[in-house]
Each structure stands twice: as C-alpha cells, then as structure tokens.
Amino acid sequence: MTSIRHRLEIFAAAILTLTLSACASSSDKERKLTLLWTNDSHSNLLGTPNCAYDSSKTQDGTTGGIARLAALIGRIKEEVAAAGGETLLFSAGDFTMGTMTVAAEQTAADLNALKRLGFTAAALGNHEFDWGAAGLAGMISHADQPMVPLLCANIKSEQAAAQPIAGLIGKEGESGKAIHPYIVRTLSNGLKVGIFGLVGVEAGSVSNTPLLFDGNMIDLAAKAQATVDTLRKQEKVDFVILLGHVGVEMDGTQAEGESVELATKVCGIDVLLSGHNHTHQPAPAQIACEGDSGWSTVVMEAGRYLDNLGRIDLVLSGSRVKSATGRLVPIEDTLSGDSAVTAWEKTLAASVEDQLIKKFPIVPDAGAFLDGEFCQVLAQASFDIPRHSHEANNVQNLVSDAVRESCGCEMAAISNGGDVRDNLARVDGGFPLADVFRAVPLGIGWDGLAGYPAVKFFLRLQEIVLVLEFTTADKGLSNDDYFMCFSGFAVHFDSREAPLARVQKIWRNVPLDESSPGELIFDRSQNDPFLIPKETLISVCTSSYIAQFLKSFNLNPRDSAGTPVDDLSTLVCKEGSREVKLWYALARKLAQSPGGQVESRFNDGEAAFPHWRRCRNLADHPL
C-alpha cells in the first residue's frame, strides 16, 4: 500500500511540463494527445486490502481497484474529449500475478479486465511468464474475444521454452495471433501512432523463461531500434510509443535505470511508458538520444498495484512533441467505482473459491484448515506485519518458519522480492486468506495450481556462504529479489566490507520459537572461519522459483548423499500427493497461531525481536 508520505509527495509534486525541441515548423497543426497507463498492476483487480474493499462505497480505507480505475478513466476521457484531445490507454506489463484473482475466470480475469476497461494494448512483462509460456497460452485461450492486443517485440520464438505460444506470435490481423511485436492506430485527428512492447534485460533475467529475452542492453537496444525503424520507414507512422517493461529508478528527482539507458541509445521513440521497477515517478523525464542531438524521449513509470493511474498530456506540433505534462493520479477511496465493473468485481471471489481454494482440503476434511471462503480470517493480531525493502522483515520470517515446518529442513530460505511481495495487512483485526495470499502470490507448481511449491535439497556449508555473499550481502542491498532471509539459520553480515568478505557469522539450529541463538558454525574473525567442516551438507528448503537460480552460481541442488540433482520436480515438498505451496504453508501457519493470535515476536514493535534479527546488517544495526 502507498504510504502517507508517498501520497503527500504525489499531491505536492509540481506537474512538470517538458518543452521539447521540435523539427516541425510553427505552421504545423497542433494536436492534443493524452496517454493513460498502468504498470505492474499484478492482478490487483480488487482494492487493497482485498477483504475491506467495496467499490460501490467511498471512504472504505482501501486503495486501487479496477472499478475505481474504470470510473477514473471514463472521467478523464470525457475531460480530454471536451478539450478537443484524443486518449490512448495502455498497460506497461506485469498486469497479472499478485492476488488470488489471478485464478478467476479460468486464469483469464486479468485479460478480461483489460478488455472491459477498453485498453488499447498491453505489454507483456516478466510475470506474464510466471506460469511459463504454456500458462500464458492458457490465459489467452480462456480470455473473452477479441482480446486486448498483447505486445512484445523481443520474444525469441525459436526457443523451445516459447513453443506453447510460438503459434500465437505474429502481426496484428494475422489469423490466430494474439501477441504482436507492434500495432498501428490512426486517430481521428489523423495522427498515425505505432506502439510496441519490450521485456527489459533485468526483467527477462528474473523471469521463469530467461532464454526468451535479450540478455544485454546492446541486443535490447538493437531490437528496439529495428522496431522503431520498421514503424517509421515501413508503416509510415507519425508517432512512436514504447510500452517498455524495462524500469525506471529514481535518485532523488533524477530518473535513471534501464528505461533511461534505452532512451539514450534508441532514437525515434516519442514516449516510453515504463514498468517493472514499481517506481512512483511523480513527473516525466526528458531523455536525449545520443545518436540524434535533436531527438528526446519522454519517460515515465506509474508505480504498482493500481495505486495510481499514469497520465501524460501531450501537445504535438505536427507529429513532434511540443510539450508534455505528466502526473500520477491516485486511485483511492474517494472514488466511487463504475457500476458495471463493480458488478463484475463481485463475481471474482466466487470464481476463485471454485477454481483455486476448493482444490485444497476443506473443513471437515482430515487436516484441513480452510473453510473454502475467499475472506476466511486465519488469525487475529493487534498489529500489521510490514514488508521492508532491502532488509529482513517479519513477513519473510513468518513465511520461512512456515516452509521450514512444512518441509522439515534445517534452513528455510525465502526471497524478499522473488517470494514475498507485500505486507500482511489486517482487516478488522484479522488476517483474511485473500490478503495473506497477496504476501506470497507468485508462480505455479507441477500440479498446475497457483503458487510456487517449496522444494527441499542439500547444499554444502561453503556453498551456502557463497550464495549469501552474492545475494543478501551484495545484490540484495539494491534488489529485493536477491535479499534472502531464513528460518533455522541466522546471519550477520557487514555491507561496509569488501564483496565476498561481508558474511561475518552464521548460526544454525535456531529453534522455531527463537528461544536460543543456535550453534555458531561460521565466524570470519577466526583463522579458519568454518567452525564445522565446510563440506557439511545442510538441508535447505526454498521456493522452486529461487531454487532454479542456483545454476547462475554454477551450483546444483544436491541429494542427501551430495550428488547434484537437475530435476527440481523431484525435490518438491509434498503432503501425500499434494505440493506444499508457499501461500498455503503461510496460511496454515497463521491458522495454527496459539489461541488464534499471531505471536508478538512478529510485531515490528517488539524490541526483543527486531524484524532484522535473522539477517543482521552490521552497517545498519551494529552490535
């Protein structure tokens, strides 16, 4: 959820007007074009928290929601039309994966929402591939037709991993094609607009199908430039928009990151609507292209989870941008939702109950804790449990405990970005199932059901230290996907030290109730930091998503004899024939809370149990 401070920043930010150099003469006709977009909405069709949301009402304390977005879009379109302008509406990718509604309408609810709201096009992002290409093909096959055009110009369709969607990729207008490199739209004012999509380098690298996308900026920029040239030289468009799932980073008020780098290397893009980094960029940036001193691109990203709608109002002189005024428009509970979309929203919970929740044991089945309800309250507490960026947090602690209990391993390792995605927020003092799912919502298992399964395997202690040095103690300081934290193990590291020498101490056998510190097994202050043999095999459990990235460290999961294992499907934690999903393990952990109350040690306000206790950065929290 957006913080109060961030909301104030959005409202307080001056609307930045960019005056761009224009090649067109002053006699060229002026045209007005408004671009509206979302990015990284991640199946947030319902407001946040899901189980407090009612779009037919105002002042319910929630943010976002597709019905409120529909009402806001309708209002802006009327305003723009009255002023003689045109409006285009886009998604810059990652429109799916993030809440239980991903399972609704046979996994097509996100695509159907885009259609209901009249989106012009949607880019594919990395999370559209969370269920693999086969999962994306399934969403498309179940979507209401004709569906919103999906754009991606840099899918390597020849790769084996692309086989399930290879037949769906082609130019718009070709029979049976749903994914296009670009589309062209001619507006009523005569402006011919070319729109294309890209998955960025970092986004592709953390996808479930990394071989489908460009692995470096040189290749990505070349593909982008080739597509721009096709649009301008062959399709004869006047104006080019990139829906780039490539990301903006903010250094104060300065825009940086892949989107900015791409705009400097590719000439001919008028506007780059960005996604992937979840950045709340309050105003657009003007980025000059290095290859053409007269060209610049307007770049902007609009946050995440339907907290905001991005808006850029353009004045064109001929076909060149004369001015661009942009801002984020909050989607909040002062808005009453569109009535037709509100009615559709109300069908989603029942669809999820039927198509996901009831696929799991339901009370009174043996061992069941679920009652089949979307908003079943699992536990009570007097506190919310927030997720913190680039630092261990109690959501990670709870999830790792839940996975460790379910799989029976020595160390459970959970990613703060690749696994954990959001806070655990209460509704009326309780934690409802749908909002608990939002904390660990990603992926799919070999069973075809939503949610990454936990896997269990072995690593040598020296391998664990190596992984920690590269992830939590290095990349995790700037990218949450790499920030791992644990149950059963505790780690001290110091980010002030040189890379590969930051992990200072490791303890194992930390009891689940954290009643003792465990056994110290690694201490860098000693001549030999390994206090037990470094070849010692440690049983590890994590998500199947995280386990697949061990290969990037030239490591493989091992079996109990130390033999490398290639097939992750053989390592899945199961209860009988059922996979143990991260979300299911967490929900059960909460449902089994003593006396129905979440333990106070998971409260950030509990001084004896600081949220960073299991992965302590000594630079931030000295002894």
SVG drawing of the C-alpha trace seen along z (x, -y; Angstrom):
<svg xmlns="http://www.w3.org/2000/svg" viewBox="-24 -29 68 70">
<polyline fill="none" stroke="black" stroke-width="0.4" points="0.0,0.0 1.1,-3.5 2.5,-5.3 1.0,-8.6 4.4,-10.2 4.3,-9.0 0.8,-10.2 1.8,-13.6 4.7,-13.5 2.4,-12.8 0.0,-15.6 2.8,-18.0 4.8,-17.3 4.5,-20.1 3.2,-18.9 6.4,-19.1 5.9,-20.4 8.6,-19.5 9.3,-21.7 10.9,-19.5 12.8,-20.5 10.6,-20.1 11.6,-19.8 8.2,-20.7 7.5,-24.3 5.3,-26.6 2.6,-26.4 2.1,-22.7 -1.2,-21.7 -1.3,-21.4 -2.9,-18.2 -3.6,-17.1 -3.0,-13.5 -3.4,-12.1 -1.7,-8.8 -3.1,-6.9 -1.4,-3.8 -0.9,-1.4 2.1,0.8 2.7,3.7 -0.9,4.0 -0.3,7.6 -3.9,8.9 -4.9,6.2 -8.4,6.2 -9.8,5.6 -8.7,2.8 -6.1,3.2 -6.8,4.9 -9.0,7.1 -11.3,8.1 -12.0,4.5 -12.8,3.3 -16.2,2.3 -16.1,0.1 -19.8,-0.8 -18.8,-2.8 -16.3,-5.6 -14.1,-6.0 -13.6,-2.3 -9.9,-2.8 -8.7,-0.9 -6.6,-1.9 -6.9,-0.8 -9.5,1.4 -10.5,2.0 -14.0,0.4 -12.5,-2.8 -9.9,-2.8 -12.8,-2.4 -14.6,-5.4 -11.4,-7.5 -10.6,-6.6 -14.1,-7.5 -13.9,-10.8 -10.5,-11.7 -11.6,-10.6 -14.6,-12.9 -12.5,-15.8 -9.9,-15.3 -12.6,-14.9 -14.2,-18.1 -10.9,-19.9 -10.5,-18.5 -8.0,-15.8 -7.5,-12.1 -6.9,-9.4 -5.0,-6.1 -4.9,-3.6 -2.2,-1.1 -0.6,1.4 3.2,1.5 3.3,5.1 3.0,7.3 -0.7,7.0 -1.0,10.5 0.3,12.4 -0.1,10.9 -3.5,11.8 -5.9,14.7 -8.0,13.3 -5.2,14.5 -7.1,17.8 -10.5,16.3 -12.3,17.0 -10.0,19.9 -7.0,17.6 -8.3,15.1 -9.7,12.4 -6.7,10.0 -7.0,10.1 -10.8,9.8 -10.4,6.7 -8.2,5.0 -10.9,5.6 -13.7,4.4 -11.9,1.1 -11.1,0.6 -7.2,0.8 -5.6,0.0 -2.9,2.5 -0.9,4.2 2.8,5.1 4.0,8.4 6.2,8.3 8.2,11.0 5.4,12.0 3.1,12.9 5.5,15.8 5.4,16.9 3.4,20.0 5.6,20.5 4.6,20.0 2.0,22.7 0.4,20.8 0.3,17.6 -1.2,19.6 -3.9,20.9 -4.8,17.4 -5.2,16.3 -7.3,19.3 -9.8,18.6 -10.0,14.9 -13.0,13.1 -12.5,12.5 -11.5,10.3 -9.0,9.6 -6.7,6.6 -3.5,6.8 -0.5,8.1 2.8,6.6 6.4,7.9 8.9,7.3 11.7,9.3 10.4,12.8 12.8,15.3 10.0,17.5 12.5,20.1 13.5,21.1 12.0,24.4 10.5,22.6 8.4,20.5 6.8,23.4 3.4,23.1 3.0,19.5 5.0,19.6 1.9,20.0 0.2,17.0 3.0,14.6 2.6,12.6 1.5,9.3 -1.9,7.9 -4.5,9.0 -3.0,12.4 -5.4,15.3 -4.9,16.7 -2.3,14.2 -2.6,12.7 0.9,11.4 2.3,8.8 5.7,7.0 3.7,3.8 0.4,2.4 -0.6,-0.8 -3.5,-3.0 -4.7,-6.1 -6.5,-8.6 -9.5,-10.7 -7.2,-13.7 -5.1,-12.0 -2.1,-11.1 -0.8,-7.6 0.7,-6.0 2.9,-3.0 3.0,-1.1 5.4,1.7 6.4,3.6 9.7,4.9 10.8,7.0 13.9,5.5 17.2,7.1 16.7,7.3 13.1,8.3 13.9,11.1 16.7,12.3 14.4,12.9 11.6,14.4 10.7,18.1 11.8,18.1 15.0,16.0 16.2,17.6 13.2,15.9 14.6,12.4 17.6,10.3 20.4,10.8 22.2,7.5 21.4,3.8 23.2,3.9 20.8,6.6 17.8,5.0 18.6,1.6 19.2,3.1 15.8,4.8 14.1,1.6 15.8,-0.5 14.9,2.1 11.3,2.0 11.2,-1.9 12.7,-1.9 10.1,0.6 7.3,-1.6 8.7,-4.8 10.0,-3.6 7.7,-0.8 4.5,-1.5 5.0,-5.3 3.8,-6.2 4.0,-9.8 4.4,-8.9 6.0,-6.0 5.1,-4.8 7.1,-2.1 5.4,-0.1 8.7,0.9 8.8,3.4 12.3,2.1 12.0,-0.1 12.9,-3.5 14.9,-4.1 14.8,-7.4 17.9,-9.1 16.1,-11.9 14.4,-13.7 16.7,-12.2 15.4,-9.4 17.8,-6.6 17.7,-2.8 17.1,-0.7 14.4,-2.8 16.6,-5.9 19.6,-4.0 17.4,-2.6 16.1,-6.0 19.6,-7.3 20.5,-4.5 17.4,-4.3 16.3,-7.3 12.8,-7.7 10.7,-6.8 8.5,-9.7 7.2,-8.3 8.4,-5.4 5.8,-4.2 7.7,-2.1 7.1,0.7 8.9,3.4 10.6,1.4 7.3,0.3 8.7,-3.2 6.3,-6.1 7.7,-8.7 5.8,-11.9 6.6,-13.6 8.1,-12.6 11.7,-12.8 13.0,-14.1 15.9,-11.9 18.1,-12.9 19.1,-10.3 22.9,-10.0 22.6,-9.3 20.5,-12.3 21.0,-15.7 17.5,-16.7 15.7,-13.8 14.4,-13.2 12.1,-10.7 9.5,-11.3 9.9,-8.6 7.7,-7.8 6.7,-4.9 3.5,-4.9 4.1,-2.8 2.3,0.5 -0.8,2.4 -3.2,-0.2 -2.1,-2.7 -2.1,-5.3 -3.0,-5.8 -0.2,-7.4 -1.2,-10.4 0.8,-12.3 -0.9,-15.2 0.9,-15.9 0.7,-18.9 2.0,-18.0 3.2,-20.3 2.7,-18.3 3.9,-14.9 6.5,-16.1 6.1,-16.7 5.9,-20.4 5.1,-19.9 4.4,-17.0 2.7,-17.4 2.6,-14.3 1.5,-13.2 0.3,-10.2 -3.4,-10.2 -4.2,-8.4 -6.8,-5.6 -8.3,-5.9 -11.4,-5.5 -12.7,-9.0 -13.7,-7.5 -16.9,-5.6 -16.5,-2.6 -18.0,-2.2 -21.3,-0.3 -20.9,2.2 -17.4,3.1 -18.3,3.2 -20.9,5.8 -18.3,7.9 -15.8,7.5 -18.3,9.1 -18.2,12.3 -14.5,12.8 -14.4,14.2 -16.8,17.0 -14.7,17.8 -11.5,18.0 -13.2,20.2 -14.3,22.6 -11.2,22.6 -8.5,22.4 -9.4,22.6 -11.6,25.7 -8.8,27.6 -7.3,27.9 -8.6,29.8 -11.7,28.0 -13.0,28.5 -14.2,31.1 -11.6,33.0 -8.8,34.5 -6.1,32.0 -8.0,29.2 -7.9,25.6 -9.5,23.8 -13.3,23.3 -13.5,22.5 -14.1,18.8 -12.1,16.1 -12.1,13.9 -11.7,16.6 -10.0,15.0 -7.0,17.1 -5.7,15.3 -6.0,12.1 -3.4,9.6 -3.1,6.1 -0.5,5.2 0.1,5.3 3.2,7.1 5.0,4.8 7.5,5.9 10.7,3.8 12.8,3.3 16.5,4.4 16.2,5.6 14.9,8.7 11.3,8.4 8.7,10.3 6.8,11.4 9.9,13.2 10.3,14.6 6.8,16.0 7.0,17.5 10.4,19.1 9.1,20.6 6.0,21.9 8.1,23.5 10.6,25.0 7.8,26.6 6.1,27.9 9.2,29.4 11.3,30.4 14.6,28.8 17.4,27.3 17.3,24.0 14.4,22.3 15.5,19.5 12.9,17.0 13.5,14.1 12.2,10.6 11.2,9.9 11.0,13.2 8.8,14.8 7.5,12.2 5.7,9.4 3.6,7.4 2.7,6.6 0.4,8.7 -2.4,6.3 -5.2,6.8 -8.9,6.3 -10.9,5.6 -8.1,7.0 -7.8,10.3 -5.7,11.6 -8.1,12.8 -6.9,15.6 -7.1,13.4 -4.9,10.8 -2.5,13.4 -2.1,14.8 -1.0,11.4 2.1,11.7 3.4,14.8 1.3,14.9 3.6,15.9 4.1,18.9 2.6,22.3 3.6,25.8 3.9,29.0 0.4,29.7 -1.0,26.8 -2.3,24.9 -1.4,21.3 1.6,20.8 5.2,21.8 5.8,25.1 8.5,25.4 11.4,27.7 13.9,29.5 17.5,30.3 21.0,30.1 23.9,27.7 27.4,27.7 28.1,25.1 30.7,23.4 28.1,23.2 25.6,21.5 28.3,18.9 29.0,18.2 25.3,17.8 24.9,15.4 27.9,13.3 26.4,12.8 22.7,12.4 21.8,10.9 25.2,9.3 25.6,7.9 22.9,7.7 20.2,7.9 21.3,4.5 19.7,2.9 17.4,5.6 14.9,7.3 14.8,10.4 18.3,11.2 17.7,10.5 17.3,13.9 16.5,14.5 16.0,17.6 14.4,19.8 16.7,22.2 19.8,20.1 20.8,16.6 23.4,14.4 25.4,11.3 26.9,9.5 28.5,6.1 27.9,4.2 30.8,1.9 33.3,4.8 34.6,5.8 32.4,8.0 32.8,11.7 34.0,10.9 30.8,9.5 29.3,12.5 30.7,12.4 28.8,15.1 26.3,17.9 24.3,19.8 22.3,23.0 19.8,24.9 17.9,21.8 14.7,23.2 11.4,22.2 10.4,20.2 13.8,18.4 14.3,19.3 18.1,19.7 20.6,18.3 21.6,21.7 25.1,23.1 27.8,20.8 29.2,22.6 30.9,19.7 33.0,16.9 35.1,14.7 37.1,13.4 38.8,16.8 41.8,18.0 39.6,20.7 36.1,19.2 34.4,22.6 33.8,24.0 32.4,27.2 33.7,28.9 32.9,26.7 31.7,29.7 29.0,30.3 25.6,30.9 22.8,28.7 19.2,29.5 17.6,26.4 14.1,25.6 13.0,22.7 10.6,21.9 11.0,23.7 11.5,20.3 14.5,19.4 16.0,22.9 16.2,22.6 18.6,19.7 21.3,21.8 22.6,22.5 23.6,18.9 26.1,19.5 27.3,22.7 25.6,24.7 23.1,27.5 20.8,28.7 22.2,31.9 20.5,35.1 21.3,36.4 24.4,38.1 25.7,34.9 25.0,35.8 23.8,32.9 20.2,33.1 19.0,31.5 15.2,32.1 13.6,29.8 10.3,31.6 11.8,34.5 12.6,32.2 9.1,30.8 7.9,30.9 4.6,32.9 2.0,33.8 0.7,37.1 0.3,36.3 -0.2,32.6 2.5,30.0 3.3,27.6 2.7,24.1 4.3,21.1 0.9,19.4 -0.7,22.5 2.1,23.0 1.8,19.4 -2.0,19.6 -1.7,22.7 1.0,21.2 -1.3,18.3 -4.4,20.5 -2.4,22.5 -1.4,19.5 -1.7,20.2 -5.1,19.0 -5.8,17.7 -3.4,14.8 -0.2,14.1 2.8,14.3 4.1,10.9 7.7,11.7 6.4,11.0 5.4,7.5 7.9,4.9 7.3,3.0 8.6,5.9 12.1,4.6 13.4,8.1 12.7,9.4 13.7,6.7 12.5,7.6 16.1,7.8 17.3,10.2 17.8,13.2 19.7,11.3 21.5,8.5 23.5,6.0 26.1,4.7 26.4,1.5 22.8,0.6 22.4,2.4 25.8,2.5 26.3,4.8"/>
</svg>
